[in-house]
Amino acid sequence: MRHDPRPLRLRQPEDEDDLVSLRELASRLWRGRATIVLAGLLAAATAFLVTARLPERYTATARVMFAAEKPNVIDLEAILSDPAFSKDTLQNEIEVLRSTSLLDRVADELALAADPEFNPRLRPEGALAAWLGRLTPPDWLARLARRLAPADDPGPAPDPAPDPAVRERRLVTAAILDALTLQPLDGTRVIEIAVAARRPQTAAALANAIAGQYLVDQLVTKTDTTRRATEWLAARVEEARAKVQAAEDAVEAARAELSRRSGQGLDISEQQLAALNDALAAARGRAAQAEVRHRRLAEARAAGTDLASVNEFRDAAPIVALRATEAGLATRLAGLSPSHPSRRSLAAELAETRRSLAAEADAIVAAAGLDADSARAEAAALAGSLRALETKTLGQSRDDLQLRQLEREAGADRLIYETMLNRLKEAAEQVDLQEPNARILSPADPPLGPDTSRRSLVVALAGLVGLGAGTALALVLDRLDATFRAPRQLEELTGRPVLATIPSIGADRSRADVLARLAERPSSSLAEAVRNLRTSLLHSNLDHPPKVVMFTSTVPGEGKTVTAMLTALASAQMARTAVVVDCDLRRSPTAATLRPGAHRLGLLSVLDGSASLDEALYHDPATGLHALLARPEEGSGWLNAADVLASSRFGNLLAALGERYDLVILDTPPVLVVSDARILSTLCDAVVYCTRWAKTPRGAVIEGLRELETVDAPIAGVVVTLLNEQTAARHSFDGYVYYRGRFRDYYAN
């Protein structure tokens, strides 16, 4: 069964990815700590030497306490409230202290334009630069420049030269700014004004002058602001007064026009309108009653109803008299006999009375009709008068609404005018009450000694810059390192598991010394590393542990031979037989290590049949190692090592060794040098690829593994050889290499 070439990887939680990256970065920085520290020290030393040659400077400090804006003494609310103050307010005042206008006044006050310290033009180097600037090029050089310039391109117009006085003032202001340091004190309203100069008296005078000019600037600014505000308010008050006058004139004109058109006020018209409404309602009630009375009388009369059943007929005086007459005649007629001579005259008189009674009833109905018509006419007249009055009142209401709007506008303009007039009086009073919002808390005194804080700061900053540059250089050098310095790098780049790391016992030790160390110190880190390698090999395939294992490398000098021999010795120490087959027929490193002396038989003798396997096997008396050596004297000049190793006889030999030994180890030449390793990889159960720590190039390792993969070699994993545990532990603080180096002698001691 072939070994799965994919490495076994332990899954890490996703939230540890960033931690692993940080550890890797920290490990790289730790490896380059010497470069980082050296760069920081070199930069700091250089800065110290440079600053030591600079002239000494003295720093004088004045402190100004800044208060919030003074409250308006006329405004009670402003006096009782706490004026707003913040860090931004203090920062604004710092910018005022740095303003060029203020520094220009300071320069004029102290005549700094005549001081070479602040006027570069007065220094020797400044005079030389000014003289060089006045030099004009020779005529021939100017003519040559005009010839070389394109004819259609006159070039940009030269900038006008600045006024020398303006330029000198700018230079002096820039020098003051360079010497000035403004620092607000935390938790206070105090600004610290620090000035550095070559003379202590100059430093103190300059700091005090800046503080004094700051107070003057505040007072002048506030006075000018108040005066401009007063002038502006006076103009606005005059405009408001004219606007109020115009609004009041418009109100009076509207009131006069309304009185002229209506002749009476809106209140009177509304009272008349209410009276007419009441009268119209009463007239309409009377008309309705009269109409009902007329309709009831007319209907009763038309229906022939007895007049005595209707109140209007029964209560009327003519009707009462006629009915009394009728009743008397009827009584008298009823008392006469039918043949009485007076009966006819009484009957005629009774008929006439009844006709009069009907006529009187008709007259009453007609009178009721006239009353109804009169009531309706009265209601109609009142309705017409009401409509006319309503129309008139509506017009008066519109005019009154316009009048009230004009009055409101006039009232608003009057309120604005009064408010602005009050503000104008307050502003006029404030002109004489202006005071600066700051005071000098402590003036600057001439310093007693030079200031070394800037020098220390420059040295510290240079050291930090040097540390940064050293860090960048260390990371670049680490990235340029094309070798493997940690097993994790080898696993990530090759995709193969690291079976073990074989430590080095010293650069000047031979292979024989390494083998002797394993025998002399079975509890050393070397022995433990070899046992780890053997354990990793046996567990690379639990179902079919490898029988034939091939050890190879990328290039010569990577420790594959001594690693193969150490693995064989470790197997022997664990009571498992092992034999090392020297497959390098050209150089035979195994024979060079063991030095067999008079033993002349080896691998080629077995393959050509001139010696038996027992005769060719070599047993080292010092280590007890069994080996089948490749003796150069066995072959001939025309011998092709690849053909020998690819022959069936060699395969039969491996089978015979496998029956006799528990583990057969093949020591082959490097992969990138000859093709022997590729041929032998097809005959073995596992391939161990050896890579020298901090020596073998990464690209070479990748190319060597690719060569083996082309023939489907059963690569079990890679081994890091000749690892300097002390150096590796110093160059890393995390991972397998660090802990192996740190605790390598825990059990050995």
C-alpha positions in Angstrom: 0.0 0.0 0.0 1.4 3.4 -1.0 1.6 6.2 1.5 -0.9 9.0 1.0 1.2 12.0 -0.1 -1.1 14.4 1.4 0.1 15.7 4.8 -1.8 15.1 8.0 -2.9 18.6 9.2 -4.4 19.4 12.5 -7.3 21.7 12.1 -7.1 25.0 14.0 -10.1 27.1 15.0 -10.8 29.9 12.6 -10.4 32.5 15.4 -6.8 31.5 15.8 -5.7 32.5 12.3 -5.0 36.0 13.2 -3.1 34.8 16.3 -0.9 32.5 14.1 -0.2 35.4 11.8 0.8 37.6 14.7 3.0 34.9 16.1 4.7 34.4 12.7 5.3 38.2 12.4 6.7 38.3 16.0 8.9 35.4 15.2 10.4 37.1 12.2 11.0 40.3 14.3 12.6 38.2 17.0 15.0 36.6 14.5 16.0 40.1 13.3 16.2 41.7 16.7 19.9 42.3 16.4 19.4 44.2 13.2 16.6 46.2 14.7 18.4 47.1 17.9 21.6 48.0 16.0 19.7 50.3 13.6 18.0 52.0 16.5 21.3 52.6 18.4 23.0 53.8 15.2 20.3 56.3 14.5 20.2 57.5 18.1 24.0 57.9 18.2 24.0 59.8 14.9 21.3 62.1 16.2 23.2 62.7 19.4 26.4 63.5 17.6 24.6 65.9 15.2 22.6 67.7 18.0 25.8 68.0 20.1 27.3 70.2 17.4 24.3 72.6 17.4 24.4 75.8 19.5 22.8 75.7 22.9 19.3 77.1 23.1 17.5 78.5 26.1 13.7 78.1 26.6 11.7 80.7 28.5 8.0 80.0 29.4 5.1 82.3 30.0 1.7 81.2 31.0 -1.6 82.9 29.9 -4.9 82.0 31.5 -7.7 82.2 29.1 -11.3 82.8 30.3 -14.5 82.5 28.4 -16.2 85.6 26.9 -17.1 88.2 29.5 -20.9 88.3 30.2 -23.0 91.2 29.1 -23.5 93.3 32.3 -26.8 94.6 31.0 -28.1 91.1 30.3 -29.0 89.4 33.6 -29.3 86.0 32.1 -25.8 86.2 30.6 -24.4 87.1 34.1 -26.1 84.1 35.8 -25.2 81.5 33.1 -21.8 79.8 32.7 -20.3 80.8 29.4 -19.5 77.8 27.1 -15.9 76.7 27.1 -14.3 73.7 25.4 -11.0 72.4 24.1 -11.9 73.8 20.7 -12.1 77.3 22.2 -8.6 76.9 23.7 -7.3 75.7 20.4 -8.7 78.7 18.6 -6.8 81.0 21.0 -3.6 79.0 20.2 -4.1 79.7 16.5 -4.5 83.4 17.4 -1.2 83.3 19.2 0.4 81.8 16.1 -1.1 84.3 13.7 1.3 86.2 11.5 -0.3 89.6 12.3 0.5 89.1 16.1 4.0 87.9 15.4 4.7 90.8 13.1 3.8 93.2 15.9 6.1 91.2 18.2 8.9 91.5 15.7 8.4 95.2 15.4 8.3 95.7 19.2 11.5 93.8 19.8 13.2 94.9 16.6 13.9 91.2 15.7 14.6 92.2 12.1 18.0 93.5 13.3 18.8 90.2 15.2 20.8 87.7 13.1 19.2 84.9 15.1 15.8 85.7 13.6 16.8 87.3 10.4 18.7 84.8 8.2 19.8 87.6 5.8 22.0 89.1 8.5 23.9 85.8 9.1 27.1 85.2 7.2 25.7 82.3 5.3 22.6 84.4 4.6 24.6 87.2 3.2 26.5 84.7 1.0 23.3 83.3 -0.3 21.9 86.8 -1.1 25.1 87.6 -3.0 24.9 84.4 -4.9 21.2 85.2 -5.7 22.2 88.6 -7.2 24.7 86.9 -9.6 23.5 87.0 -13.2 24.5 84.5 -15.8 27.0 85.5 -18.5 25.7 86.9 -21.7 26.8 84.0 -23.8 24.9 81.6 -21.5 21.7 83.7 -21.8 22.1 83.7 -25.6 22.6 79.9 -25.7 19.4 79.4 -23.6 17.4 81.6 -26.0 18.7 79.6 -29.0 17.8 76.3 -27.4 14.3 77.4 -26.4 11.6 76.8 -29.0 10.8 79.8 -31.2 7.0 79.5 -30.6 7.3 78.8 -26.9 8.3 82.0 -25.0 8.1 80.0 -21.8 6.2 80.9 -18.7 6.3 84.5 -17.6 8.7 85.0 -14.7 7.0 85.6 -11.3 7.5 89.1 -10.0 10.2 89.3 -7.4 8.8 89.8 -3.9 9.4 93.0 -2.1 12.7 92.6 -0.1 11.0 94.2 3.0 8.1 91.8 2.7 10.4 88.8 2.2 12.5 89.8 5.2 9.4 90.2 7.4 8.2 86.7 6.3 11.6 85.2 7.2 11.6 86.8 10.7 8.0 85.6 11.3 8.9 82.1 10.2 11.9 82.1 12.6 9.7 83.2 15.5 7.3 80.3 14.6 10.1 77.9 14.6 11.2 79.0 18.1 7.6 79.2 19.5 5.9 76.2 21.2 2.3 76.6 22.4 0.9 73.9 24.7 -2.5 73.9 26.5 -2.3 72.4 30.0 -4.7 69.5 30.5 -7.7 70.2 32.6 -7.1 74.0 32.8 -7.6 77.1 30.7 -3.9 77.9 30.7 -1.8 78.2 27.6 1.9 77.7 28.0 4.0 80.0 25.7 7.5 78.5 25.3 10.2 80.3 23.2 13.6 78.9 22.5 16.5 81.3 21.7 20.3 81.3 21.9 20.2 84.0 24.6 18.1 83.6 27.8 17.2 87.3 27.9 15.9 87.1 24.3 13.8 84.0 25.0 12.2 85.6 28.0 11.5 89.0 26.3 10.0 87.2 23.2 7.7 85.0 25.4 6.5 88.1 27.4 6.1 90.1 24.2 3.9 87.4 22.6 1.7 87.2 25.7 1.4 91.0 25.9 0.5 91.4 22.2 -2.0 88.6 22.7 -3.8 90.7 25.3 -3.6 93.8 23.2 -4.9 91.9 20.2 -7.9 90.7 22.2 -8.8 94.1 23.5 -8.4 95.8 20.0 -10.4 93.0 18.4 -13.2 93.2 20.9 -13.3 97.0 20.7 -13.4 97.1 16.9 -16.1 94.4 16.9 -18.2 96.3 19.4 -17.8 99.5 17.5 -18.7 97.9 14.2 -21.7 96.3 15.8 -22.8 99.7 17.2 -22.5 101.3 13.8 -24.4 98.4 12.2 -27.2 98.6 14.8 -27.5 102.4 14.4 -28.1 101.9 10.7 -30.6 99.1 11.3 -32.4 101.2 14.0 -32.9 104.0 11.5 -34.2 101.7 8.9 -36.6 100.1 11.5 -37.8 103.6 12.6 -38.6 104.6 9.0 -40.4 101.3 8.5 -42.5 101.8 11.6 -43.5 105.3 10.6 -44.6 104.0 7.1 -46.6 101.2 8.7 -48.4 103.5 11.1 -49.2 106.0 8.3 -50.7 103.1 6.3 -52.9 102.2 9.2 -54.2 105.7 9.6 -54.9 106.0 5.9 -56.8 102.7 5.8 -58.9 103.7 8.9 -59.8 107.1 7.3 -60.7 105.5 3.9 -62.9 102.9 5.8 -64.8 105.6 7.7 -65.3 107.6 4.5 -66.8 104.8 2.6 -69.1 103.3 5.2 -70.2 106.4 7.2 -70.5 104.3 10.3 -68.5 101.7 12.1 -68.6 98.0 11.6 -70.0 97.6 15.1 -73.1 99.7 14.4 -73.7 97.8 11.1 -73.5 94.5 13.0 -76.0 95.8 15.6 -78.4 96.9 12.9 -78.0 93.6 11.1 -78.9 91.8 14.3 -82.0 94.0 14.8 -83.1 93.4 11.2 -82.7 89.7 11.6 -85.0 89.8 14.7 -87.6 92.0 12.9 -87.5 89.8 9.8 -88.0 86.7 11.9 -91.0 88.3 13.7 -92.5 89.6 10.4 -92.2 86.2 8.8 -93.9 84.7 11.9 -96.8 87.2 11.6 -97.1 86.6 7.9 -97.3 82.9 8.5 -100.0 83.3 11.2 -102.0 85.7 9.0 -101.8 83.3 6.1 -102.9 80.3 8.2 -105.9 82.4 9.6 -106.9 83.5 6.1 -106.7 79.9 4.8 -108.7 78.5 7.7 -111.4 81.1 7.3 -111.6 80.7 3.5 -111.8 77.0 3.8 -114.5 77.2 6.5 -116.5 79.7 4.5 -116.2 77.6 1.3 -117.3 74.5 3.2 -120.4 76.2 4.6 -119.3 75.6 8.1 -121.4 77.1 10.8 -120.1 80.5 11.7 -120.5 79.8 15.4 -117.9 77.0 15.2 -115.1 79.4 14.0 -113.7 81.8 16.6 -113.1 84.6 14.1 -116.7 84.5 13.0 -118.2 83.9 16.5 -116.3 86.7 18.2 -116.8 89.4 15.5 -119.2 92.2 16.8 -121.2 92.5 13.5 -121.5 88.7 13.4 -122.7 88.6 17.0 -125.3 91.3 16.4 -126.6 89.7 13.2 -126.7 86.3 14.9 -128.7 87.8 17.8 -131.1 89.3 15.3 -131.3 86.1 13.4 -132.1 84.2 16.6 -134.9 86.6 17.5 -136.5 86.5 14.1 -136.3 82.8 14.0 -137.9 82.6 17.5 -140.7 84.9 16.5 -141.3 83.1 13.2 -141.4 79.8 15.0 -144.1 81.2 17.3 -146.5 82.1 14.4 -148.9 79.9 12.7 -148.5 79.1 9.1 -151.4 81.3 8.2 -150.4 84.2 10.3 -150.2 87.4 8.2 -146.9 88.5 9.7 -145.2 85.3 8.9 -144.2 86.4 5.4 -142.6 89.7 6.5 -140.7 88.0 9.3 -139.5 85.3 6.9 -138.3 88.0 4.5 -136.6 89.9 7.3 -134.9 86.6 8.5 -133.6 85.9 5.0 -132.2 89.5 4.7 -130.5 89.1 8.1 -129.0 85.8 7.0 -127.7 87.5 3.8 -126.1 90.2 5.8 -124.6 87.6 8.1 -123.0 85.8 5.0 -121.8 89.2 3.6 -120.2 90.0 6.9 -118.5 86.6 7.0 -117.2 87.2 3.5 -115.9 90.6 4.6 -114.1 89.0 7.5 -112.4 86.5 5.1 -111.4 89.3 2.8 -109.9 91.3 5.7 -107.9 88.2 6.8 -106.6 87.9 3.2 -105.5 91.5 3.3 -103.8 91.0 6.6 -101.9 88.1 5.2 -100.8 90.1 2.1 -99.7 92.9 4.3 -97.6 90.6 6.5 -95.9 89.0 3.5 -95.1 92.4 2.1 -93.6 93.5 5.4 -91.4 90.4 5.6 -90.2 90.9 2.0 -89.3 94.5 2.7 -87.4 93.5 5.8 -85.6 90.7 3.8 -84.5 93.3 1.2 -83.2 95.6 3.8 -81.3 92.8 5.5 -79.6 91.7 2.3 -78.5 95.3 1.6 -77.2 95.6 5.1 -75.4 92.3 4.9 -73.7 93.4 1.6 -72.6 96.6 3.3 -71.3 94.7 6.4 -69.3 92.2 4.3 -67.5 95.1 2.6 -66.9 96.7 5.9 -65.5 93.4 7.3 -63.0 93.1 4.4 -61.9 96.6 4.9 -61.6 96.0 8.7 -59.5 92.8 8.1 -57.1 94.8 5.9 -56.9 97.4 8.6 -56.2 94.8 11.3 -53.4 93.3 9.2 -51.9 96.7 8.7 -52.1 97.2 12.5 -50.4 93.8 13.2 -47.6 94.7 10.7 -47.1 98.0 12.3 -47.0 96.4 15.8 -44.4 93.9 14.7 -42.3 96.6 13.1 -42.6 98.7 16.3 -41.5 95.7 18.4 -38.4 95.1 16.2 -37.6 98.8 16.3 -37.8 98.9 20.1 -35.7 95.7 20.5 -33.0 97.0 18.1 -33.1 100.4 19.9 -32.5 98.7 23.2 -29.6 96.6 21.7 -28.1 99.8 20.3 -28.1 101.4 23.8 -26.6 98.2 25.3 -23.8 98.1 22.7 -23.0 101.7 23.2 -22.6 101.0 26.9 -20.4 98.0 26.2 -17.8 100.0 24.3 -16.4 101.5 27.5 -16.5 98.1 29.4 -14.3 96.0 27.1 -11.6 93.9 28.7 -9.4 91.1 27.4 -10.6 87.6 28.1 -7.1 86.4 29.2 -4.5 87.5 31.7 -0.8 86.7 32.1 -0.7 84.1 34.8 3.1 84.0 35.1 5.5 86.0 33.0 8.6 84.4 31.5 11.9 84.7 33.4 15.3 84.3 31.7 16.2 80.5 32.0 19.1 79.6 34.2 20.5 76.9 31.9 20.2 75.6 28.3 17.3 73.4 27.3 18.2 69.8 26.6 14.7 68.4 26.2 14.7 69.0 22.4 18.0 67.3 22.0 16.7 64.3 24.0 13.5 64.4 21.9 15.4 64.4 18.7 17.6 61.6 19.8 14.5 59.6 20.9 12.7 60.2 17.6 15.8 59.3 15.7 16.0 56.1 17.7 12.4 55.3 16.9 13.0 56.0 13.3 16.1 53.8 13.4 14.0 51.0 15.1 11.4 51.3 12.3 14.1 51.2 9.6 15.7 48.2 11.3 12.4 46.5 11.5 11.8 47.0 7.8 15.3 45.8 7.1 14.9 42.8 9.3 11.6 41.8 7.6 13.2 42.3 4.1 16.2 40.2 5.0 13.9 37.5 6.4 11.9 37.6 3.2 15.1 37.3 1.2 16.1 34.2 3.2 15.3 31.4 0.7 15.9 28.5 3.2 13.8 26.7 5.8 14.1 27.8 9.4 11.1 26.2 10.9 9.2 22.9 10.3 6.0 24.9 9.7 7.6 26.6 6.7 8.6 23.3 5.2 5.1 21.8 5.7 3.3 24.8 4.3 5.5 25.1 1.2 5.9 21.4 0.3 2.6 20.0 1.6 4.4 17.1 3.2 4.6 16.4 7.0 7.8 16.9 8.9 8.7 13.5 10.3 11.4 14.8 12.6 14.1 17.4 13.2 17.6 16.0 13.6 19.8 18.4 15.7 23.4 19.1 15.0 26.0 18.3 17.6 28.5 20.8 16.2 29.7 22.1 12.9 33.2 20.6 13.3 32.0 17.1 14.2 32.3 14.2 11.7 29.7 11.6 10.9 31.5 9.1 13.1 31.2 11.6 16.0 27.5 11.8 15.4 27.1 8.0 15.5 29.2 7.8 18.7 27.1 10.5 20.3 24.0 8.3 19.8 25.7 5.4 21.4 27.2 7.4 24.3 24.2 9.5 25.2 21.0 7.5 24.5 18.9 10.2 26.3 20.2 13.1 24.4 18.0 15.3 22.1 19.7 13.7 19.1 18.7 10.2 20.2 15.1 11.4 20.9 14.9 13.0 17.5 16.1 9.8 15.8 13.5 7.8 17.7 10.8 10.3 16.7 11.8 9.8 13.1 11.7 6.0 13.4 8.3 6.2 15.2 6.9 8.5 12.5 8.1 6.0 9.8 6.4 3.0 11.5 3.2 5.0 12.0 3.1 6.4 8.4 1.2 3.3 7.4 -0.3 1.3 10.3 -1.7 -1.5 8.2 1.6 -2.2 6.3 4.6 -0.6 8.1 7.3 0.2 5.6 10.0 -2.5 5.2 12.3 -0.8 2.7 12.9 2.9 3.4 14.9 5.2 1.1 16.7 8.2 2.4 17.5 11.0 -0.1 18.0 14.7 -0.3 18.1 17.6 -2.8 21.8 18.2 -3.0 24.9 16.8 -1.4 25.9 17.8 2.2 22.4 17.7 3.7 23.0 14.9 6.3 21.0 12.2 4.6 23.7 9.5 5.1 24.2 10.1 8.8 20.4 10.3 9.2 19.9 6.9 7.6 22.6 5.4 9.7 21.2 6.9 12.9 17.8 5.4 12.0 19.3 2.0 11.6 21.1 2.3 14.9 17.9 3.4 16.7 16.1 0.4 15.3 18.9 -1.8 16.6 18.6 -0.3 20.0 14.9 -1.2 20.0 15.7 -4.9 19.2 14.7 -4.6 15.6 17.3 -5.5 13.0 18.2 -3.0 10.3 20.7 -2.8 7.5 21.9 0.2 5.6 22.4 -0.3 1.8 24.9 2.1 0.3 23.3 3.0 -3.0 25.7 5.8 -4.0 28.0 3.7 -6.3 30.1 6.8 -7.2 31.2 8.2 -3.9 30.0 5.7 -1.2 29.5 8.1 1.8 28.6 5.2 4.0 31.9 3.5 3.5 33.7 6.8 4.1 31.9 7.1 7.4 32.4 3.5 8.7 35.9 3.0 7.3 35.7 -0.8 6.9 39.5 -1.2 6.5 40.4 -4.6 4.9 36.7 -5.5 4.1 36.7 -5.1 0.3 33.4 -6.8 -0.6 30.2 -4.9 -1.1 27.1 -4.4 -3.1 28.6 -4.9 -6.6 30.2 -8.1 -5.5 26.8 -9.5 -4.5 25.1 -8.3 -7.7 27.7 -9.9 -10.0 27.8 -13.1 -8.0 31.4 -13.0 -6.9 30.4 -12.9 -3.2 27.6 -14.1 -1.1 25.4 -11.7 0.9 26.9 -12.9 4.2 30.4 -12.2 2.9 29.5 -8.8 1.6 27.6 -7.5 4.7 29.8 -5.4 7.0 29.3 -5.3 10.7 30.8 -2.2 12.3 32.4 -3.2 15.6 32.1 0.3 17.1 28.4 0.9 16.6 27.1 -2.6 15.7 25.7 -1.2 12.5 25.0 -3.7 9.6 25.8 -2.2 6.2 26.1 -3.3 2.6 28.7 -0.9 1.3 29.4 0.2 -2.3 33.2 -0.1 -2.7 34.6 1.9 -5.6 37.3 -0.8 -6.3 34.5 -3.3 -7.1 33.4 -1.6 -10.3 34.9 -0.5 -13.5 35.1 2.7 -15.4 32.2 1.8 -17.8 29.8 0.9 -14.9 26.4 2.7 -15.1 25.0 3.1 -11.6 21.5 3.7 -12.8 21.5 0.4 -14.8 22.8 -1.5 -11.8 20.1 -0.2 -9.4 17.4 -0.7 -12.0 18.3 -4.4 -12.6 16.3 -7.3 -11.4 19.3 -8.5 -9.4 19.1 -5.5 -7.2 15.4 -6.0 -6.7 16.1 -9.6 -5.7 18.8 -8.4 -3.3 16.3 -6.1 -1.5 13.9 -9.0 -1.2 16.6 -11.1 0.4 17.5 -8.3 2.8 13.9 -7.8 3.7 13.6 -11.5 4.7 16.7 -11.2 6.9 16.2 -7.7 8.5 13.2 -5.9 9.9 14.2 -2.6 8.2 16.1 -2.1 5.0 17.4 1.5 4.6 18.6 2.7 1.3 21.2 5.6 1.3 20.8 7.1 -2.2 22.5 10.0 -4.0 20.8 13.4 -4.1 17.7 13.8 -6.4 18.9 16.8 -8.4 22.4 15.4 -9.0 21.7 11.9 -10.5 18.6 9.9 -11.3 19.4 7.0 -9.0 17.0 8.2 -6.3 14.1 8.3 -8.8 14.8 4.7 -9.9 15.1 3.3 -6.4 12.0 5.1 -5.1 9.9 2.7 -7.1 11.4 -0.3 -5.2 10.9 1.0 -1.6 7.9 1.3 0.7 8.6 4.8 1.9 10.8 7.7 1.0 12.3 10.1 3.6 13.4 13.4 2.1 16.2 15.1 4.0 16.4 19.0 4.0 19.2 20.8 5.8 18.1 23.6 8.2 18.9 27.1 7.0 20.9 25.8 4.1 18.9 24.1 1.4 17.2 26.6 -1.0 13.4 26.3 -1.0 13.2 26.2 -4.8 15.6 23.3 -4.9 13.6 21.3 -2.4 10.4 21.9 -4.4 12.1 20.8 -7.6 13.5 17.6 -5.9 10.1 16.6 -4.6 8.6 17.3 -8.0 11.2 14.9 -9.5 10.1 12.1 -7.1 6.4 12.8 -7.7 6.9 12.2 -11.4 7.6 8.5 -10.7 4.9 8.3 -8.0 7.4 7.9 -5.2 5.9 6.9 -1.8 7.1 10.0 0.0 6.4 9.5 3.7 7.6 13.0 4.7 10.5 15.3 5.1 13.2 15.5 7.8 15.0 18.7 8.9 18.6 17.9 9.4 21.6 19.6 11.0 19.4 21.9 13.0 21.2 24.2 15.4 18.8 24.1 18.4 20.4 27.0 20.3 20.3 29.3 17.3 16.9 28.2 16.2 15.5 28.8 19.8 17.1 32.3 19.9 15.6 33.2 16.5 12.1 32.1 17.4 9.8 32.2 20.5 7.1 29.9 19.3 6.6 26.5 17.6 8.3 23.1 17.6 11.9 24.4 17.1 11.7 26.8 20.0 10.4 24.3 22.5 12.7 21.5 21.3 15.7 23.8 21.8 14.5 25.0 25.1 13.8 21.6 26.7 16.4 19.5 24.8 18.3 18.6 27.9 15.4 18.1 30.3 15.7 14.3 30.4 19.3 14.1 29.3 20.5 15.9 32.5 
